[in-house]
Amino acid sequence: QYMVTMKGIAAGTTTVTATYTDEAGQVYQGSGTVTVTEPVTPTSVTISPTSPVYLSTSAGQKTSETLTATVLPEGSSGYVTWSSSVPSVATVGENVKNPNEATVTAVAEGETVITATIGDVSASVTVIVSNNDFVGTPTITAADPDSYTVSVTVSPNPALSAVAPANSVSVFTWSQPDQSDMDCKVVNPLSSGSNTFTYSFPVNDTPVNTHYIDADTIKIHVYANGQTSSLISATTYSWMDAVQSLDKQVAYVTYSQNLGFNTPTVFDGEISGTQGQALGLEGIRVSSPIEGVQVVTNVHVTDIGWINGVADGTYAGTMGKNLQIQAVSMTLTGPNASNYRIQYRVHGQNYGWQDWTSQGQTAGTTGQNLALEAIQVQIVPA
């Protein structure tokens, strides 16, 4: 096997022929066509995210950012090179596998300009580095499990000449791991002169809470300057977090056919669901705020049978599949479970309310295709 290096001189097509003669004098030839094209001159380059990019040297804050250069026209000749005007503030490292990307990393407080160059065109972004936190970790409080309030305190560094990020903070929340920020609630930026952001999300505020109760965790991301690639701070929150902070014995919320979640969440013997509307329950989420006590839920579902051992706070059943719960049982577990009894009773299709049952006994029916429509749950001393 032999290799040669070819160099284009001018645009056009030529035929390249290779000739080989073996020891016996036999001659072998092979030919191929080579086409040389004119180079495509880049006419523009842009960088994402745009200025300013906020970074911090503080632990727990955003200390680096990936920049992406877009070159036009596509297929332009050459490679993007990156530079930092003040490397002592932030360095920039090229991606060897993709020269159009680079990572800028905070070094010390100050400002620098990151430039991407290809041919005779270039673009720049300003990077602002602080030794302090731009935004504190969001704090979340809940008046009840069906709404929550996010509070963020912004601490801009007045020594920086750029616009203080206190005037440009956006918050995104979502609950599904496959959702992007653009699919979710965007909170308006802070007003000028303010350094505290507070916003309350009621349970019916879509799309934020579309999956609030059935999701394990809600994620809250805070961004500077509205740039979805410039994450400053993040935290999480869940229905379980809200329940555990309440002075209640047991909390529960149900999901009904055609209605969805029966909000608000109810507590300690209150009714969740409907009566006389022929709307069966499809799922339930139960949790106890009592220290050392957890609720284990079992549900008997149409076409599925028993779904057993559903842990405290975890959704039990199906959702939107028109598969109703026909029976339920619950038990307590945990180091303090022996001090309490869990009691529950159900309202079923065609038969109404049953008597209270407890401690793993079955409430409802099986094999009769009669859906549960409502439920009451309470925890009492043993």
Salt bridges, closest charged atoms under 4 A:
ASP214 OD2 - HIS211 ND1 3.68
GLU373 OE1 - HIS347 ND1 3.37
